[in-house]
Amino acid sequence: MTATLNEAPPVTPPDDGPARVASPKRGRRSEGGILLAILVGLVAVALTLGPILYLIVGGFRTQENLSTNPTGLPDPWMWQNYLDILSEGTFWQQAFNSLLVALGTTIGVVLFGTMAAYPLARYRFAGRELVYLVFVTGLMFPLTVAVLPLYFMIRNLGLTGSLWGLIIPQIAFALPVTVIIMRPFLRAIPKELEEAAFVDGVTRVGFFWKIVLPLARPAMVTVGVLAFIGSWNAYLLPLLLLTGDASGMTLPLGITQFQGQHSAATTLIMAYTALSMIPALVFFLMLERRIVDGLTGAVKG
């Protein structure tokens, strides 16, 4: 007897139906969405940079040109406005004061904020979440609420009119946001790295200085830039705490005094304001990518 083999029927590919043809309407919708996104981006850029550019360009105008053609380009370009301000020693003294206050605030915020966030992120102890809640609650109280008792405290300490009397409270009010940004970033550091460091004989303090701080550099740059810009632009605290002549003021206060002295020279005021704003703006643009990296790491942690 001969065995018969059942041959399998040929496999036919599944019928996917008629080939899909890209709809012209769908393509037009996609192009329309891209154009809309570009338009919204241009509007956002114009709303953000428009006032800044107008302020800088306005400093090159004459008073007559500003009155007759406020939206056009300067005619002629009045470079003397900026040169007159830069030739004054008062402007440079106020800029130096602002730089000292901003640097002191930034160093204090980064150092103390990281030191406060480290145990809240790495160690378990009774009341840890309660301490963290205190820092979070600090975001709910604006400076204007505490400005009066803060003034009396600074006055009793004898720091009124001193730059230290301005640096210390600015550090305190910047600590909540610093701890909130730094805590998840420090928590993301692998536990195995800490255990390996302890096996090698590194103390907890040594681990913090030698390993944690270098790894937390992106987040530290983020909180440092935020503290620097916030301190540079601060107005309310300097207004209350810095008394005396113009040489002891910061630039935001200097703008107010300069405006009172030259109330009729609007173009000079615009030039003074532009020069006061440019350092913080340049500093922010230089470190913009590092700020985003630090915030992204904090969110992932």
C-alpha positions in Angstrom: 0.0 0.0 0.0 1.2 3.5 -0.8 0.6 6.3 1.7 -0.9 9.5 0.3 0.5 12.7 1.7 -2.0 15.6 2.2 -0.5 18.6 0.7 -1.1 21.8 2.6 -3.1 24.4 0.6 -1.1 27.4 -0.5 -1.1 30.2 2.0 -2.7 33.4 0.6 -1.8 36.7 2.1 -4.6 38.4 4.0 -6.5 40.9 2.0 -5.9 44.3 3.4 -8.4 45.8 1.2 -7.7 48.7 -1.1 -4.6 50.6 -0.5 -5.1 53.7 1.7 -4.6 56.9 -0.1 -3.5 59.9 1.9 -6.3 62.3 2.2 -5.6 65.8 0.9 -7.7 67.2 3.8 -5.5 65.4 6.4 -2.3 66.9 4.8 -3.8 70.3 4.8 -4.8 69.9 8.5 -1.2 68.9 9.4 0.2 71.8 7.5 -2.3 74.1 9.2 -1.3 72.8 12.6 2.4 73.5 11.9 1.6 77.0 10.7 -0.5 77.7 13.7 2.2 76.5 16.1 4.8 78.7 14.3 2.4 81.6 14.5 1.8 81.1 18.2 5.5 80.8 18.8 6.2 84.1 17.0 3.5 85.8 19.0 5.0 84.5 22.2 8.5 85.7 21.2 7.1 89.1 20.2 5.3 89.5 23.5 8.4 88.5 25.5 11.1 90.2 23.6 9.1 93.2 22.2 9.1 95.3 25.4 12.8 94.5 26.1 13.9 95.5 22.6 11.7 98.6 22.7 13.3 99.6 26.0 16.8 99.1 24.7 16.2 100.9 21.4 14.3 103.7 23.3 17.5 104.5 25.1 19.0 105.6 21.7 16.3 108.1 21.1 16.2 111.8 21.6 13.3 113.2 23.7 11.9 114.8 20.6 12.1 111.7 18.5 10.3 109.7 21.2 7.5 112.2 21.2 7.0 112.5 17.5 7.7 108.9 16.4 7.4 106.6 19.4 7.1 103.4 17.3 9.8 104.0 14.7 13.6 103.7 14.8 15.7 106.4 16.5 16.6 109.3 14.2 19.3 110.2 14.9 20.7 107.4 17.1 21.6 109.0 20.4 24.5 107.1 21.8 25.2 109.8 24.3 22.4 108.6 26.5 24.2 105.4 27.3 27.6 107.0 27.5 26.4 109.6 30.0 25.1 106.8 32.3 28.2 104.7 32.0 30.4 107.6 32.8 28.7 108.1 36.1 30.4 106.5 39.1 27.0 106.1 40.9 25.8 103.6 38.3 28.9 101.4 38.7 28.7 101.6 42.5 25.0 100.5 42.4 25.9 97.7 39.9 28.7 96.5 42.2 26.3 96.5 45.2 23.7 94.5 43.2 26.5 92.0 42.2 27.7 91.6 45.7 24.1 91.0 47.0 23.3 88.6 44.1 26.5 86.6 44.5 26.2 86.4 48.3 22.5 85.3 48.0 23.3 82.7 45.3 26.2 81.1 47.3 24.1 81.0 50.5 21.1 79.6 48.7 23.0 76.9 46.9 25.1 75.8 49.9 22.4 75.9 52.6 19.6 74.7 50.3 21.7 71.6 49.3 22.7 70.9 52.9 19.0 71.1 54.0 17.8 69.0 51.1 20.4 66.2 51.6 19.1 64.7 54.8 15.5 65.1 53.7 16.3 63.1 50.6 18.7 60.4 51.8 17.9 59.6 55.4 14.8 58.4 57.3 14.1 60.0 60.7 11.2 61.0 62.7 9.5 64.2 61.5 11.3 64.2 58.1 8.1 64.8 56.1 7.0 67.4 58.6 10.3 69.3 58.1 9.8 69.1 54.4 6.3 70.3 54.8 7.6 73.4 56.5 9.7 74.2 53.5 6.8 73.6 51.2 4.6 75.9 53.3 7.1 78.6 52.9 6.1 78.9 49.2 2.6 79.9 50.4 3.7 83.1 52.2 4.9 85.9 50.0 7.5 88.4 51.0 4.9 91.2 51.4 3.2 89.3 54.3 6.4 89.1 56.4 8.1 92.3 55.4 7.0 94.3 58.5 8.2 91.9 61.2 11.3 91.2 59.0 12.1 94.9 59.0 11.9 95.1 62.8 14.1 92.0 63.1 16.8 93.3 60.8 16.7 96.7 62.6 17.1 95.0 66.0 20.1 93.2 64.7 21.6 96.4 63.6 21.8 95.4 59.9 19.6 98.2 58.5 21.4 99.9 55.6 23.9 97.0 55.3 24.2 94.7 52.4 24.3 91.7 54.8 20.9 92.8 56.1 19.6 92.3 52.5 21.5 89.0 51.8 20.4 87.1 54.8 16.6 87.4 54.3 16.9 86.8 50.6 18.6 83.5 51.3 15.9 82.5 53.8 13.1 83.3 51.3 14.8 81.4 48.5 15.4 78.2 50.6 11.9 76.7 50.1 12.0 76.5 46.3 15.7 75.4 46.5 14.9 72.4 48.8 11.9 71.4 46.7 14.1 71.3 43.5 17.1 69.7 45.2 15.4 66.9 47.2 14.2 64.7 44.3 17.5 65.3 42.5 19.5 64.1 45.5 17.1 61.2 46.1 17.8 59.9 42.6 21.5 59.2 43.5 21.9 55.4 43.7 22.0 53.9 47.1 24.7 51.5 46.0 27.0 54.4 45.3 26.7 55.5 48.9 27.3 52.0 50.3 30.4 51.6 48.1 31.7 54.9 49.4 31.2 53.9 53.0 33.0 50.6 52.3 36.0 52.6 51.0 36.1 54.5 54.3 34.3 57.7 53.2 32.4 59.4 56.0 28.9 60.8 55.5 30.3 64.3 55.4 32.9 63.3 52.9 30.3 61.5 50.7 28.3 64.8 50.7 31.3 67.0 49.6 33.1 64.6 47.3 30.3 62.7 45.6 26.9 64.4 46.2 27.9 67.9 45.3 29.5 67.0 41.9 26.6 64.8 40.9 24.1 67.5 42.0 25.8 70.2 39.9 22.9 70.6 37.3 20.3 71.2 40.0 22.7 73.5 41.9 23.2 75.6 38.8 19.4 75.8 38.4 18.7 77.0 41.9 21.7 79.3 41.7 20.5 81.0 38.5 17.0 81.5 39.9 18.5 82.9 43.2 20.8 85.3 41.3 18.1 86.7 39.0 15.6 87.0 41.9 18.2 88.9 44.0 19.3 91.1 41.1 15.7 92.2 40.5 14.6 92.5 44.1 13.0 95.8 44.9 10.9 95.6 48.1 13.5 94.5 50.5 16.2 96.9 49.3 13.6 99.7 49.5 13.0 99.0 53.2 16.4 98.0 54.3 18.9 100.1 52.3 18.7 103.7 53.5 21.2 106.5 52.8 22.7 108.0 49.7 22.6 106.6 46.2 26.0 104.9 46.5 24.6 102.4 49.0 21.7 101.4 46.8 21.2 98.5 44.4 20.3 99.0 40.7 16.5 98.6 41.1 16.5 101.4 43.8 18.9 103.4 41.6 16.4 103.3 38.8 13.7 104.8 41.0 16.0 107.6 42.3 17.3 108.3 38.7 13.7 108.5 37.5 12.9 111.1 40.2 15.9 113.2 39.3 15.3 113.0 35.5 11.5 112.8 35.3 11.4 114.7 32.1 14.2 112.7 30.3 12.3 109.6 29.5 15.0 108.3 27.1 17.7 108.5 29.8 15.5 106.5 32.1 15.0 103.9 29.4 18.7 103.7 28.9 19.4 103.4 32.6 16.8 100.6 32.9 18.1 98.8 29.9 21.7 98.8 31.3 20.4 97.6 34.7 18.5 94.7 33.1 21.2 93.4 30.6 23.5 91.6 33.1 20.7 89.4 34.5 19.3 88.8 31.0 22.7 87.7 29.7 23.4 85.6 32.7 20.1 83.8 32.2 20.5 83.2 28.5 24.0 81.8 29.0 22.8 79.2 31.5 19.3 78.6 30.1 20.1 75.0 29.0 21.6 74.1 32.4 18.4 75.4 34.1 16.2 73.1 32.0 18.6 70.1 32.6 18.4 70.7 36.4 14.6 71.0 36.4 14.3 67.9 34.2 16.5 65.9 36.5 14.4 67.0 39.5 11.2 65.9 37.8 12.6 62.5 36.9 13.8 62.0 40.4 
